[in-house]
Amino acid sequence: MEATSQELLQKLTALEAKVGTLQKRLDDSLPKDQVSIICFSGDWDRLFAALTLASGALAMGQEVHLFFTFWGVPALRKGAAASPCGKKDLSQAMMSGMLPCGPCKAKLSKMNFLGLGKFMLQRLMKKNGVDDIDVLMKEVRELGAHIHLCETSAGLFGLSKEELHEHEQINQCGVATFMGHAMKSRFVLFI
């Protein structure tokens, strides 16, 4: 009888070890409390949506990673009208001159009407106590969102980190780095 209880104890210990190993593998494969948002569009309303979702996720205790790529990159630019040209070739200098500086300079995706639609929307927001996009951007940063800049897009546009607002808080990276965050996320949004 004693040998049998010893054998049962060994089997139980081995089973507990296997369950522990499986639990660790399961925990490692589950997504973190994290949201990854790809900011591809430079349209004011889409940037507003991305920042609103990021703010909500941060308020719920989620870690947030915002990856600004292609037309979303100008939302990170400093508000100054003239950015330093530095080592830009002619095409990059021209592109830089045409890109908006910061999220407030972005246009609406629909009904912009030379800025009149955006002006009317911003008046409605102010009337209803809704923060504008620059306030949202500041809040998201203060709440701890991780801001990532696509180095390929920045290179195409000839933008240096120094031309970006609060550049020391921006992680300039490639798609592989962002995908590493996205693969660990509960949600990945493309806006």
FIMARFI-125439 format. One line per field, with one value per atom (N, C-alpha, C, CB): chain; z, y, x; atom name; residue in one letter; residue number from 1. Coordinates in steps of 0.001 Angstrom, whole numbers, plus 500000, padded with zeros to 6 digits. Glycine has a CB too. Layout:
unit	c(A	...)
w	c(Z	...)
v	c(Y	...)
u	c(X	...)
site	c(CA	...)
code	c(A	...)
pos	c(NUM	...)
//
This chain:
unit	c(A	A	A	A	A	A	A	A	A	A	A	A	A	A	A	A	A	A	A	A	A	A	A	A	A	A	A	A	A	A	A	A	A	A	A	A	A	A	A	A	A	A	A	A	A	A	A	A	A	A	A	A	A	A	A	A	A	A	A	A	A	A	A	A	A	A	A	A	A	A	A	A	A	A	A	A	A	A	A	A	A	A	A	A	A	A	A	A	A	A	A	A	A	A	A	A	A	A	A	A	A	A	A	A	A	A	A	A	A	A	A	A	A	A	A	A	A	A	A	A	A	A	A	A	A	A	A	A	A	A	A	A	A	A	A	A	A	A	A	A	A	A	A	A	A	A	A	A	A	A	A	A	A	A	A	A	A	A	A	A	A	A	A	A	A	A	A	A	A	A	A	A	A	A	A	A	A	A	A	A	A	A	A	A	A	A	A	A	A	A	A	A	A	A	A	A	A	A	A	A	A	A	A	A	A	A	A	A	A	A	A	A	A	A	A	A	A	A	A	A	A	A	A	A	A	A	A	A	A	A	A	A	A	A	A	A	A	A	A	A	A	A	A	A	A	A	A	A	A	A	A	A	A	A	A	A	A	A	A	A	A	A	A	A	A	A	A	A	A	A	A	A	A	A	A	A	A	A	A	A	A	A	A	A	A	A	A	A	A	A	A	A	A	A	A	A	A	A	A	A	A	A	A	A	A	A	A	A	A	A	A	A	A	A	A	A	A	A	A	A	A	A	A	A	A	A	A	A	A	A	A	A	A	A	A	A	A	A	A	A	A	A	A	A	A	A	A	A	A	A	A	A	A	A	A	A	A	A	A	A	A	A	A	A	A	A	A	A	A	A	A	A	A	A	A	A	A	A	A	A	A	A	A	A	A	A	A	A	A	A	A	A	A	A	A	A	A	A	A	A	A	A	A	A	A	A	A	A	A	A	A	A	A	A	A	A	A	A	A	A	A	A	A	A	A	A	A	A	A	A	A	A	A	A	A	A	A	A	A	A	A	A	A	A	A	A	A	A	A	A	A	A	A	A	A	A	A	A	A	A	A	A	A	A	A	A	A	A	A	A	A	A	A	A	A	A	A	A	A	A	A	A	A	A	A	A	A	A	A	A	A	A	A	A	A	A	A	A	A	A	A	A	A	A	A	A	A	A	A	A	A	A	A	A	A	A	A	A	A	A	A	A	A	A	A	A	A	A	A	A	A	A	A	A	A	A	A	A	A	A	A	A	A	A	A	A	A	A	A	A	A	A	A	A	A	A	A	A	A	A	A	A	A	A	A	A	A	A	A	A	A	A	A	A	A	A	A	A	A	A	A	A	A	A	A	A	A	A	A	A	A	A	A	A	A	A	A	A	A	A	A	A	A	A	A	A	A	A	A	A	A	A	A	A	A	A	A	A	A	A	A	A	A	A	A	A	A	A	A	A	A	A	A	A	A	A	A	A	A	A	A	A	A	A	A	A	A	A	A	A	A	A	A	A	A	A	A	A	A	A	A	A	A	A	A	A	A	A	A	A	A	A	A	A	A	A	A	A	A	A	A	A	A	A	A	A	A	A	A	A	A	A	A	A	A	A	A	A	A	A	A	A	A	A	A	A	A	A	A	A	A	A	A	A	A	A	A	A	A	A	A	A	A	A	A	A	A	A	A	A	A	A	A	A	A	A	A	A	A	A	A	A	A	A	A	A	A	A	A	A	A	A	A	A	A	A	A	A	A	A	A	A	A	A)
w	c(500000	500000	500000	501194	500779	500872	499543	501963	498811	497508	496548	496942	496651	495774	496068	495928	497322	497614	497218	499098	497326	496873	495360	497266	494631	493173	492796	492562	493511	493252	493512	494121	494555	494870	493777	496223	493256	492167	490896	491886	490597	489417	489559	489180	490758	491016	490877	492424	491386	491272	489804	492084	489041	487611	486860	487006	487205	486569	486877	487032	488127	488508	487741	490025	487537	486774	485322	486831	484728	483345	483231	482831	484169	484164	484309	485302	485178	485349	484069	486468	483372	482099	481055	481588	480970	480018	480355	480000	481633	482049	481652	483579	481840	481459	479959	481912	479171	477711	477285	477036	477938	477632	477991	478376	479182	479607	478659	481033	478198	477280	475905	477127	475516	474189	474175	473671	475330	475384	475161	476740	474514	474320	475641	473346	475674	476856	476863	476887	477956	478019	477233	479521	475932	475044	473770	474717	473267	472016	471104	472254	469847	468854	467768	468241	467480	466493	465420	467160	464178	463046	462520	461921	462615	462128	460731	463089	459744	458346	457698	457569	458091	457474	458166	457518	457399	457948	458017	457114	457761	457832	459284	457177	459501	460854	461589	460800	460954	461617	461937	460745	461094	461365	462477	460092	462478	463583	464896	463312	464846	466022	466547	465684	465655	466056	466682	464850	466069	466591	467983	465640	468169	469466	470516	469334	470107	471033	471514	470363	470588	470961	471863	469701	471549	472375	473777	471736	473872	475174	475995	474994	475358	476035	476516	475123	475675	476046	477221	474832	477189	478287	479583	477948	479492	480675	481269	480319	480437	480905	481353	479802	481417	481900	480845	482981	479578	478495	478155	477246	477742	477179	475720	477312	475245	473886	473085	473916	471869	470919	469673	470572	469358	468152	467150	468480	465960	464923	463794	464405	463663	462628	461388	463118	460305	459051	457904	458795	456850	455627	455907	454775	455538	455674	457127	454886	458040	459458	460075	460211	459437	459969	460195	459025	459280	459510	460794	458351	461362	462625	463763	462988	463600	464634	464428	464671	463284	462998	463938	461554	464175	464978	464264	465239	465024	464458	463635	465535	463654	462888	461401	463164	460720	459286	458473	458782	458815	458037	458833	457650	458328	458965	458341	458821	459122	458560	457436	459645	456372	455221	455448	453963	456078	456365	455115	457341	455117	454020	453100	454560	452838	451973	450526	452343	449686	448259	447838	447417	446592	446120	446323	444644	445985	446143	447600	445579	448494	449920	450463	450712	450019	450467	449990	449953	448754	448235	448986	446726	449220	449958	451370	450013	452005	453357	453390	453893	452341	452270	452057	451160	451457	451185	452324	449910	453171	454259	455390	454797	456025	457162	458342	457583	459203	460401	461620	460535	462139	463338	463029	464251	464016	463802	463522	465001	464057	463865	462426	464783	461685	460291	459305	459906	459799	458920	458456	459647	457314	456739	457033	455212	456970	457098	455879	457262	456074	454946	454072	455454	454643	453917	454314	454212	453401	453653	454222	454607	453755	454244	453726	453825	452471	451851	452175	452314	451805	452017	453486	451174	454381	455814	456526	456019	455776	456400	457174	455332	456615	457299	458610	456402	458594	459815	460838	459499	460383	461276	461956	460491	461173	461730	462739	460595	462413	463310	464618	462634	464523	465726	466585	465344	465961	466723	467467	465782	466784	467436	468610	466412	468416	469480	470685	468974	470431	471519	472263	470979	471502	472088	472979	470983	472604	473334	474297	472362	474498	475467	475051	476757	473749	473232	472919	471959	473451	473232	471768	474082	471321	469955	469870	469528	468675	468407	469061	466918	469163	469798	471289	469591	471932	473349	473523	473913	472620	472667	472510	471571	471570	471344	472615	470150	473247	474479	475590	474929	475744	476789	476582	476820	475350	475047	475407	473558	475091	475435	476951	474807	477638	479100	479799	479615	479216	479803	479555	479242	478755	478588	477318	479701	476307	475038	474463	474029	473845	473172	471730	473245	471327	469986	469145	470018	468016	467106	465747	466962	465176	463864	462873	463922	461767	460710	460085	459625	460250	459738	458218	460247	457561	456100	455611	455560	456192	455801	456103	456522	457276	457637	456650	459069	456248	455271	453909	455131	453471	452185	452172	451869	453274	453352	453752	454341	454076	454468	455821	453439	456701	458021	459030	458485	459733	460800	462112	460884	463088	464393	465006	465352	464752	465340	464809	465073	463672	463105	463737	461599	464637	465219	466615	465267	466948	468259	469331	468293	470372	471466	470928	472328	470041	469348	470282	468376	471466	472381	472912	473545	472797	473249	472106	473899	470929	469758	469444	468529	469305	468939	467420	469648	466763	465317	465066	464661	464359	464198	462859	465347	462580	461372	461673	460739	460634	460764	461645	459382	461640	462443	463932	462156	464372	465775	466140	466064	465281	465578	465550	464590	464596	464510	465767	463273	466358	467624	468700	468084	468738	469700	469299	469786	468029	467546	467815	466046	467665	467868	469325	467397	470232	471662	472104	472502	471189	471536	471477	470614	472302	472251	471017	473529	470650	469493	468659	469923	467350	466404	465481	465604	465445	464642	463562	465528	462374	461243	460873	460010	461151	460922	459990	462267)
v	c(498809	500000	501261	499995	501216	502392	502695	502196	501704	501910	502527	500586	502151	502677	504156	501873	504553	505972	506793	506169	506208	506891	507093	506082	506054	506162	507198	504805	507219	508215	509624	507935	509798	511107	511571	511061	510650	510981	511357	509796	510578	510877	512220	509774	512493	513778	514933	513789	514772	515802	516030	515399	514946	515059	515741	513671	515389	515999	517498	515298	517859	519279	520047	519428	519431	520069	520288	519214	519282	519413	520493	518071	520529	521563	522941	521319	523059	524336	524782	524226	523839	524146	524591	522928	523852	524229	525589	523168	525887	527183	528309	527207	528097	529128	529352	528737	528276	528417	529156	527036	528850	529531	531006	528874	531311	532708	533485	532779	532849	533515	533762	532679	532924	533067	534020	531713	534315	535229	536667	535105	537466	538873	539631	539553	540662	541511	542502	542259	543218	544317	545481	544735	545346	546267	546457	545752	547692	548043	548672	549016	548243	548824	549486	547736	550740	551498	552000	552686	551660	552138	553395	551041	554522	555802	556031	556994	555551	555644	556916	554426	557331	558486	559775	558342	560809	562130	562997	562822	562411	563174	563498	562391	564706	565191	564260	566601	563872	563051	561650	562951	561107	559778	559842	559184	560901	561088	561280	562303	562036	562263	560922	563223	560070	558756	557908	558024	557882	557085	557563	557157	558879	559423	559230	560904	559306	559070	557614	559402	556680	555264	555007	554383	555639	555488	556018	556214	557165	557759	556845	559136	556301	555384	554130	555009	553573	552363	552649	551831	553793	554172	554346	555464	554945	555146	553808	556005	552778	551447	550604	550715	551228	550533	549751	549620	549961	549268	550000	549160	549256	549843	550157	548863	551337	551751	552053	552993	551507	551780	552389	550477	553623	554318	554337	555786	553791	553721	554651	552252	555769	556755	556426	558204	556175	555825	556601	554313	556746	557438	558743	556534	558890	560187	560554	560180	559610	559908	560602	558645	560466	561036	562552	560728	563339	564788	565212	565450	564357	564686	564863	563596	564326	564442	565646	563184	566318	567454	568616	567907	569396	570612	571548	571308	572401	573314	574443	573883	574611	575706	575514	575792	576600	576526	576098	577873	576599	576263	575319	577536	574128	573157	573277	571709	572999	573079	572067	572860	572519	571626	570640	572441	571061	570156	569494	569106	568156	567394	566834	566269	567543	567066	567341	567721	566386	566663	567498	565329	567900	568791	568177	569123	566905	566233	566189	564806	565867	565815	567196	565214	568219	569588	570041	570558	569688	570047	569300	569740	568014	567215	567770	565727	568096	568644	569955	568863	570762	572032	571847	572882	570737	570489	569756	569688	569079	568307	569238	567243	568926	569736	569587	569346	570584	570557	570354	571869	569161	568858	568440	570046	567875	567349	568433	566554	569624	570702	571194	571868	570998	571468	570441	571805	569269	568231	568632	566861	568103	568402	567263	568638	567572	566535	565619	567167	564369	563429	563658	561979	564171	564452	565836	563371	566511	567819	568866	567647	568873	569866	571263	569484	571382	572653	573800	573028	573589	574582	574985	575815	574050	574301	574704	575357	575052	575486	574332	576032	573131	571975	571681	570752	571752	571516	572613	571448	573849	574971	574752	576308	574334	574104	572942	573811	571892	570746	571141	569607	571924	572357	573271	573085	574089	574923	574050	575906	573022	572090	571368	571056	570985	570301	571214	569829	572454	573403	573637	574736	573783	574007	572835	574226	571621	570418	569918	569331	570715	570354	569196	570021	569015	567948	568544	567276	567921	568416	568329	567631	569312	569313	568331	570748	568090	567048	567322	566898	568576	568880	568552	570359	568783	568451	566929	569042	566225	564754	564206	564176	564754	564302	564501	565066	565645	565933	564965	567401	564738	563833	562410	563842	561948	560590	560430	560259	561422	561374	561371	562570	562247	562342	561073	563535	560393	559151	557961	558844	558175	557153	556329	556252	556808	556078	556045	556726	554941	554805	555258	553325	556269	556830	556282	558397	555666	555093	555789	553551	556115	556755	555781	558064	555579	554703	555349	554431	554705	555293	555336	554515	554420	554440	555657	553147	555908	557071	558372	557054	558451	559654	559886	559541	558802	558914	559372	557587	558831	559246	560736	558435	561210	562622	563520	562795	562917	563701	564362	564742	563752	564334	563781	564061	564675	564242	564260	565152	563549	563500	564888	562574	565740	567071	567941	567750	567578	568322	567918	568109	566940	566407	566971	564887	567140	567648	566616	567991	567038	566161	564920	565745	565149	564059	563101	564629	563564	562681	561557	563488	561720	560695	559781	561354	559978	559202	558129	560124	556910	555788	555637	554467	556002	555821	554374	556816	553653	552221	551735	551440	550492	549864	549050	548984	548490	547737	546496	547330	545891	544686	544985	544106	546132	546516	546705	547799	547411	547618	546303	548602	545434	544146	543315	543372	543460	542775	543213	543043	544516	545022	544568	546572	544647	544311	542840	544611	541970	540543	540216	539724	541099	540896	541624	541379	542288	543140	542399	544334	542858	542340	542871	542722	544117	544751	545415	545775	545323	546062	546788	545119	548101	548928	549642	549949	549717	550389	551560	549407	552763	553956	554908	554669)
u	c(500812	500000	500860	499074	501939	502795	503483	503836	503914	504542	503546	505083	502309	501279	501030	499983	500947	500755	501979	500452	503165	504381	504321	505652	503907	503778	502735	503412	501617	500566	501073	499331	501830	502398	503363	503119	504180	505104	504341	506048	503284	502475	501776	501446	501277	500615	501603	499983	502798	503839	504207	505097	504354	504668	503533	504942	502304	501138	501062	499851	501322	501329	502403	501559	503559	504636	504215	505916	503565	503101	502030	502555	501105	500066	500702	499041	501698	502402	503092	503426	503714	504377	503368	505155	502249	501193	500593	500088	500398	499851	500805	499598	502103	503076	503050	504494	503004	502940	501674	502993	500560	499307	499394	498143	499917	500058	500962	500614	502040	502975	502356	504243	501392	500800	499602	500377	499042	497894	498352	497158	497522	497897	497917	496928	498745	498849	497684	500217	497554	496580	497175	496253	497128	497822	497011	499241	497034	496372	497415	495160	497428	498335	497494	499290	497811	497047	498007	496279	497698	498487	497809	498619	498487	497957	498510	498334	497796	498209	497683	497727	496499	495860	496289	494336	496408	496704	495459	497769	494290	493044	492718	491880	492241	491955	491000	491366	489906	488896	489420	487653	490270	490824	491864	491448	492671	493618	492860	494547	491764	490929	490402	489751	489927	489416	490515	488812	491691	492805	493201	494015	493284	493680	492587	494018	491323	490224	490246	488869	490439	490529	491739	490614	492858	494057	493812	495249	493164	492862	491952	492204	490927	490022	490724	488891	491581	492332	493274	493139	493934	494824	494046	495576	492864	492027	491574	490805	491502	491099	492296	490342	493472	494659	495411	494278	495083	495772	497070	494862	498059	499276	498943	500544	499338	498983	500250	498050	500278	501355	500729	502166	501117	500651	501804	500155	501560	502586	502172	502785	502882	502576	503387	502873	502663	503309	502677	503217	503378	502993	502250	502134	500980	500309	500013	499018	500163	499988	501191	499705	502361	503606	503530	504750	502941	502904	502188	502242	501358	500688	501687	499679	502883	503916	504828	504749	504671	505548	505277	505378	506325	506160	505213	507522	504561	503579	504156	502774	505463	506072	505821	507590	505537	505231	506442	504726	507597	508794	509674	509582	509862	510743	512124	510188	513159	514495	514685	515536	515333	515525	516664	515798	517737	518837	519381	518397	519429	520017	518952	520876	517900	516827	517165	515494	516795	516928	515717	517032	515664	514605	513218	514818	513065	511759	511332	511815	512256	511928	511592	513087	512333	512059	510680	513148	510337	509013	507910	508925	508122	507139	506966	507571	508063	508017	507235	509436	507407	506676	505181	507233	504790	503367	502655	503225	503424	502812	502368	503804	501237	500805	501762	499387	501767	502610	501724	503446	501713	500944	499519	500931	498853	497503	496467	497075	496652	495667	495615	495985	496675	496722	496158	498157	495821	495264	493866	495217	493472	492157	491190	492263	489904	488879	488912	487472	488570	488542	487314	488560	486254	485011	484525	483917	483886	483258	484222	482099	485454	486411	486067	487838	485680	485268	486235	483856	487505	488561	488695	488288	488407	488560	487281	489571	486239	484990	484334	484020	484347	483767	484475	483820	485793	486567	486290	488079	486209	485901	484547	485900	483542	482207	482229	481195	482954	483059	483740	483831	484800	485510	484625	486816	483804	482857	481849	482114	481354	480421	481098	479887	482341	483076	483246	484448	483639	483835	482516	484396	481443	480123	479700	479085	480103	479720	480797	479382	481843	482882	483773	482250	483960	484820	486188	484195	487223	488588	488983	489582	489762	490289	491455	490741	491894	492884	494244	493064	494645	495927	495887	496292	494743	494583	494615	493252	493934	493948	495362	493042	496112	497487	498317	498127	498161	498907	498492	498673	497189	496695	497196	495168	497158	497602	499075	497371	499864	501290	501475	502043	500731	500852	500378	500058	499401	498892	499826	497512	500861	501889	501842	501822	501151	501144	502555	500157	502883	504170	503976	504715	504738	504626	505773	504645	505420	506407	506296	506205	507425	507500	508104	508330	507426	507937	509173	506841	510309	511547	511572	512746	510892	510844	510068	510205	508896	508094	508829	506741	509443	510197	511332	510753	511987	513071	512576	513782	511433	510871	510544	509615	509984	509600	510767	508462	511907	513070	512911	513350	512117	511880	512873	510440	513514	514405	513624	515675	514127	513453	513328	514211	514292	514289	513141	515618	512571	511442	510115	511378	510160	508941	508708	508998	507442	507056	507399	505545	508099	508531	509242	507326	510209	510902	511627	511886	512004	512720	511821	513288	510509	509569	509107	508362	509646	509218	510249	509007	509779	510637	510608	510180	511683	511767	512157	512795	511293	511522	510982	510872	511255	510749	509507	511817	508958	507718	507906	507204	509069	509297	509152	510690	509664	509530	508068	510317	507337	505929	505161	505320	505454	504767	505000	505237	506165	506436	505453	507873	505153	504151	502754	504202	502448	501111	500779	500998	501756	501496	501195	502684	501569	501299	500025	502494	499361	498223	496894	498175	495969	494599	493885	493818	494192	493568	494637	492495	494484	495310	494353	496295	494466	493572	494372	492820	493808	494450	493552	494674	494032	493198	493931	492849)
site	c(N	CA	C	CB	N	CA	C	CB	N	CA	C	CB	N	CA	C	CB	N	CA	C	CB	N	CA	C	CB	N	CA	C	CB	N	CA	C	CB	N	CA	C	CB	N	CA	C	CB	N	CA	C	CB	N	CA	C	CB	N	CA	C	CB	N	CA	C	CB	N	CA	C	CB	N	CA	C	CB	N	CA	C	CB	N	CA	C	CB	N	CA	C	CB	N	CA	C	CB	N	CA	C	CB	N	CA	C	CB	N	CA	C	CB	N	CA	C	CB	N	CA	C	CB	N	CA	C	CB	N	CA	C	CB	N	CA	C	CB	N	CA	C	CB	N	CA	C	CB	N	CA	C	CB	N	CA	C	CB	N	CA	C	CB	N	CA	C	CB	N	CA	C	CB	N	CA	C	CB	N	CA	C	CB	N	CA	C	CB	N	CA	C	CB	N	CA	C	CB	N	CA	C	CB	N	CA	C	CB	N	CA	C	CB	N	CA	C	CB	N	CA	C	CB	N	CA	C	CB	N	CA	C	CB	N	CA	C	CB	N	CA	C	CB	N	CA	C	CB	N	CA	C	CB	N	CA	C	CB	N	CA	C	CB	N	CA	C	CB	N	CA	C	CB	N	CA	C	CB	N	CA	C	CB	N	CA	C	CB	N	CA	C	CB	N	CA	C	CB	N	CA	C	CB	N	CA	C	CB	N	CA	C	CB	N	CA	C	CB	N	CA	C	CB	N	CA	C	CB	N	CA	C	CB	N	CA	C	CB	N	CA	C	CB	N	CA	C	CB	N	CA	C	CB	N	CA	C	CB	N	CA	C	CB	N	CA	C	CB	N	CA	C	CB	N	CA	C	CB	N	CA	C	CB	N	CA	C	CB	N	CA	C	CB	N	CA	C	CB	N	CA	C	CB	N	CA	C	CB	N	CA	C	CB	N	CA	C	CB	N	CA	C	CB	N	CA	C	CB	N	CA	C	CB	N	CA	C	CB	N	CA	C	CB	N	CA	C	CB	N	CA	C	CB	N	CA	C	CB	N	CA	C	CB	N	CA	C	CB	N	CA	C	CB	N	CA	C	CB	N	CA	C	CB	N	CA	C	CB	N	CA	C	CB	N	CA	C	CB	N	CA	C	CB	N	CA	C	CB	N	CA	C	CB	N	CA	C	CB	N	CA	C	CB	N	CA	C	CB	N	CA	C	CB	N	CA	C	CB	N	CA	C	CB	N	CA	C	CB	N	CA	C	CB	N	CA	C	CB	N	CA	C	CB	N	CA	C	CB	N	CA	C	CB	N	CA	C	CB	N	CA	C	CB	N	CA	C	CB	N	CA	C	CB	N	CA	C	CB	N	CA	C	CB	N	CA	C	CB	N	CA	C	CB	N	CA	C	CB	N	CA	C	CB	N	CA	C	CB	N	CA	C	CB	N	CA	C	CB	N	CA	C	CB	N	CA	C	CB	N	CA	C	CB	N	CA	C	CB	N	CA	C	CB	N	CA	C	CB	N	CA	C	CB	N	CA	C	CB	N	CA	C	CB	N	CA	C	CB	N	CA	C	CB	N	CA	C	CB	N	CA	C	CB	N	CA	C	CB	N	CA	C	CB	N	CA	C	CB	N	CA	C	CB	N	CA	C	CB	N	CA	C	CB	N	CA	C	CB	N	CA	C	CB	N	CA	C	CB	N	CA	C	CB	N	CA	C	CB	N	CA	C	CB	N	CA	C	CB	N	CA	C	CB	N	CA	C	CB	N	CA	C	CB	N	CA	C	CB	N	CA	C	CB	N	CA	C	CB	N	CA	C	CB	N	CA	C	CB	N	CA	C	CB	N	CA	C	CB	N	CA	C	CB	N	CA	C	CB	N	CA	C	CB	N	CA	C	CB	N	CA	C	CB	N	CA	C	CB	N	CA	C	CB	N	CA	C	CB	N	CA	C	CB	N	CA	C	CB	N	CA	C	CB	N	CA	C	CB	N	CA	C	CB	N	CA	C	CB	N	CA	C	CB	N	CA	C	CB	N	CA	C	CB	N	CA	C	CB	N	CA	C	CB	N	CA	C	CB	N	CA	C	CB	N	CA	C	CB	N	CA	C	CB	N	CA	C	CB	N	CA	C	CB	N	CA	C	CB	N	CA	C	CB)
code	c(M	M	M	M	E	E	E	E	A	A	A	A	T	T	T	T	S	S	S	S	Q	Q	Q	Q	E	E	E	E	L	L	L	L	L	L	L	L	Q	Q	Q	Q	K	K	K	K	L	L	L	L	T	T	T	T	A	A	A	A	L	L	L	L	E	E	E	E	A	A	A	A	K	K	K	K	V	V	V	V	G	G	G	G	T	T	T	T	L	L	L	L	Q	Q	Q	Q	K	K	K	K	R	R	R	R	L	L	L	L	D	D	D	D	D	D	D	D	S	S	S	S	L	L	L	L	P	P	P	P	K	K	K	K	D	D	D	D	Q	Q	Q	Q	V	V	V	V	S	S	S	S	I	I	I	I	I	I	I	I	C	C	C	C	F	F	F	F	S	S	S	S	G	G	G	G	D	D	D	D	W	W	W	W	D	D	D	D	R	R	R	R	L	L	L	L	F	F	F	F	A	A	A	A	A	A	A	A	L	L	L	L	T	T	T	T	L	L	L	L	A	A	A	A	S	S	S	S	G	G	G	G	A	A	A	A	L	L	L	L	A	A	A	A	M	M	M	M	G	G	G	G	Q	Q	Q	Q	E	E	E	E	V	V	V	V	H	H	H	H	L	L	L	L	F	F	F	F	F	F	F	F	T	T	T	T	F	F	F	F	W	W	W	W	G	G	G	G	V	V	V	V	P	P	P	P	A	A	A	A	L	L	L	L	R	R	R	R	K	K	K	K	G	G	G	G	A	A	A	A	A	A	A	A	A	A	A	A	S	S	S	S	P	P	P	P	C	C	C	C	G	G	G	G	K	K	K	K	K	K	K	K	D	D	D	D	L	L	L	L	S	S	S	S	Q	Q	Q	Q	A	A	A	A	M	M	M	M	M	M	M	M	S	S	S	S	G	G	G	G	M	M	M	M	L	L	L	L	P	P	P	P	C	C	C	C	G	G	G	G	P	P	P	P	C	C	C	C	K	K	K	K	A	A	A	A	K	K	K	K	L	L	L	L	S	S	S	S	K	K	K	K	M	M	M	M	N	N	N	N	F	F	F	F	L	L	L	L	G	G	G	G	L	L	L	L	G	G	G	G	K	K	K	K	F	F	F	F	M	M	M	M	L	L	L	L	Q	Q	Q	Q	R	R	R	R	L	L	L	L	M	M	M	M	K	K	K	K	K	K	K	K	N	N	N	N	G	G	G	G	V	V	V	V	D	D	D	D	D	D	D	D	I	I	I	I	D	D	D	D	V	V	V	V	L	L	L	L	M	M	M	M	K	K	K	K	E	E	E	E	V	V	V	V	R	R	R	R	E	E	E	E	L	L	L	L	G	G	G	G	A	A	A	A	H	H	H	H	I	I	I	I	H	H	H	H	L	L	L	L	C	C	C	C	E	E	E	E	T	T	T	T	S	S	S	S	A	A	A	A	G	G	G	G	L	L	L	L	F	F	F	F	G	G	G	G	L	L	L	L	S	S	S	S	K	K	K	K	E	E	E	E	E	E	E	E	L	L	L	L	H	H	H	H	E	E	E	E	H	H	H	H	E	E	E	E	Q	Q	Q	Q	I	I	I	I	N	N	N	N	Q	Q	Q	Q	C	C	C	C	G	G	G	G	V	V	V	V	A	A	A	A	T	T	T	T	F	F	F	F	M	M	M	M	G	G	G	G	H	H	H	H	A	A	A	A	M	M	M	M	K	K	K	K	S	S	S	S	R	R	R	R	F	F	F	F	V	V	V	V	L	L	L	L	F	F	F	F	I	I	I	I)
pos	c(1	1	1	1	2	2	2	2	3	3	3	3	4	4	4	4	5	5	5	5	6	6	6	6	7	7	7	7	8	8	8	8	9	9	9	9	10	10	10	10	11	11	11	11	12	12	12	12	13	13	13	13	14	14	14	14	15	15	15	15	16	16	16	16	17	17	17	17	18	18	18	18	19	19	19	19	20	20	20	20	21	21	21	21	22	22	22	22	23	23	23	23	24	24	24	24	25	25	25	25	26	26	26	26	27	27	27	27	28	28	28	28	29	29	29	29	30	30	30	30	31	31	31	31	32	32	32	32	33	33	33	33	34	34	34	34	35	35	35	35	36	36	36	36	37	37	37	37	38	38	38	38	39	39	39	39	40	40	40	40	41	41	41	41	42	42	42	42	43	43	43	43	44	44	44	44	45	45	45	45	46	46	46	46	47	47	47	47	48	48	48	48	49	49	49	49	50	50	50	50	51	51	51	51	52	52	52	52	53	53	53	53	54	54	54	54	55	55	55	55	56	56	56	56	57	57	57	57	58	58	58	58	59	59	59	59	60	60	60	60	61	61	61	61	62	62	62	62	63	63	63	63	64	64	64	64	65	65	65	65	66	66	66	66	67	67	67	67	68	68	68	68	69	69	69	69	70	70	70	70	71	71	71	71	72	72	72	72	73	73	73	73	74	74	74	74	75	75	75	75	76	76	76	76	77	77	77	77	78	78	78	78	79	79	79	79	80	80	80	80	81	81	81	81	82	82	82	82	83	83	83	83	84	84	84	84	85	85	85	85	86	86	86	86	87	87	87	87	88	88	88	88	89	89	89	89	90	90	90	90	91	91	91	91	92	92	92	92	93	93	93	93	94	94	94	94	95	95	95	95	96	96	96	96	97	97	97	97	98	98	98	98	99	99	99	99	100	100	100	100	101	101	101	101	102	102	102	102	103	103	103	103	104	104	104	104	105	105	105	105	106	106	106	106	107	107	107	107	108	108	108	108	109	109	109	109	110	110	110	110	111	111	111	111	112	112	112	112	113	113	113	113	114	114	114	114	115	115	115	115	116	116	116	116	117	117	117	117	118	118	118	118	119	119	119	119	120	120	120	120	121	121	121	121	122	122	122	122	123	123	123	123	124	124	124	124	125	125	125	125	126	126	126	126	127	127	127	127	128	128	128	128	129	129	129	129	130	130	130	130	131	131	131	131	132	132	132	132	133	133	133	133	134	134	134	134	135	135	135	135	136	136	136	136	137	137	137	137	138	138	138	138	139	139	139	139	140	140	140	140	141	141	141	141	142	142	142	142	143	143	143	143	144	144	144	144	145	145	145	145	146	146	146	146	147	147	147	147	148	148	148	148	149	149	149	149	150	150	150	150	151	151	151	151	152	152	152	152	153	153	153	153	154	154	154	154	155	155	155	155	156	156	156	156	157	157	157	157	158	158	158	158	159	159	159	159	160	160	160	160	161	161	161	161	162	162	162	162	163	163	163	163	164	164	164	164	165	165	165	165	166	166	166	166	167	167	167	167	168	168	168	168	169	169	169	169	170	170	170	170	171	171	171	171	172	172	172	172	173	173	173	173	174	174	174	174	175	175	175	175	176	176	176	176	177	177	177	177	178	178	178	178	179	179	179	179	180	180	180	180	181	181	181	181	182	182	182	182	183	183	183	183	184	184	184	184	185	185	185	185	186	186	186	186	187	187	187	187	188	188	188	188	189	189	189	189	190	190	190	190	191	191	191	191)
//
